[in-house]
Amino acid sequence: MTTVYLNGRYVPEAEALIPANDRGFIFGDGIYEVVRAIAGRLFEWEGHAERLANGLAGLRIEAGALASSATLRTVCERLLAANDLTTGEATIYLQVTRGAAKRVHAFPPAGTVPTVYAIASRFVPDRAMRADGATAITYPDLRWARCDLKTVNLLGPVLARQAAAEAGSYEAILHRDGWVTEGAATTVFVVRDGVLHTTPLSTAVLPSITRTVVLACAASLGVPVHEAATALADLPSVEELMVVGTTTDVQPIVALDGRPIADGRPGPVTRRLQAAYTERLYG
Ligand SMILES: Cc1ncc(COP(=O)(O)O)c(C=O)c1O
């Protein structure tokens, strides 16, 4: 039986009930995070907590101490302990919505209490896929103009990942106006002319925590980096392609839209970044 956290209480999952008029359900009016835990240690907690706080501020959800970094860190640690997840690997999903209120688009009355929910789950990385590489498709970026906020509105990624699944692929690489933005649930890195490229941060992409770690790995390895988007037209001919994320690590992409990238095997820069990232994750 899974124990989850809801609004200050640790309860069996089946008892974690929210009102049907919760604004997360009605409007997608909320922010979420996914955090990785290794042997009970939260990986890059500060980055996740800061992004969550920025997202809440961006939506003007005033959760205060209910969703402070200290509160949520304690919630994560207690959920790991309560669910026997202090050994091995786990993920923790955190969600904060503007709370339950009569369905009116504008903000609810002052005093409406945000809903705070969290669940910890066993996580087993797909080591064979990390080693061998995965495939991806390209897909239009259908999302809104504030993709820097990690909101629970995920219809663009849902449709993109479904298209990927139907194509037998792991990820959908999104593009807008002829340029790669990011993956449906990952950040995209490519190697072009020996230089590692990734789309610069803006309101068009999520400020990925893994992106920051991978850039630090590149710096420590002396891999040259250029934060510049890749044209969709150039993507099939890049030297290396990879997607990164909290539950994806550094994942080589060896074929795109059914055609191999380079020789169809994970490239040397990808391998070096993978090794450096693995060291930081587990070290
Ligand atoms: C759209 C998008 N980009 C990038 C990422 C990777 O972010 P992170 O490294 O913080 O997991 C995610 C993760 O869910 C995502 O949804």
The ligand as a Gaussian input file, in Angstrom:
#p B3LYP/6-31G(d) Opt

LIG

0 1
 C        9.388000      19.874000     -21.445000
 C       10.499000      19.362000     -20.616000
 N       11.759000      19.703000     -20.923000
 C       12.808000      19.262000     -20.198000
 C       12.617000      18.409000     -19.130000
 C       13.792000      17.959000     -18.311000
 O       13.797000      18.678000     -17.120000
 P       14.564000      18.128000     -15.847000
 O       15.978000      17.955000     -16.266000
 O       14.426000      19.212000     -14.844000
 O       13.910000      16.846000     -15.476000
 C       11.322000      18.042000     -18.752000
 C       11.096000      17.160000     -17.601000
 O       10.003000      16.760000     -17.318000
 C       10.242000      18.529000     -19.512000
 O        8.974000      18.192000     -19.198000

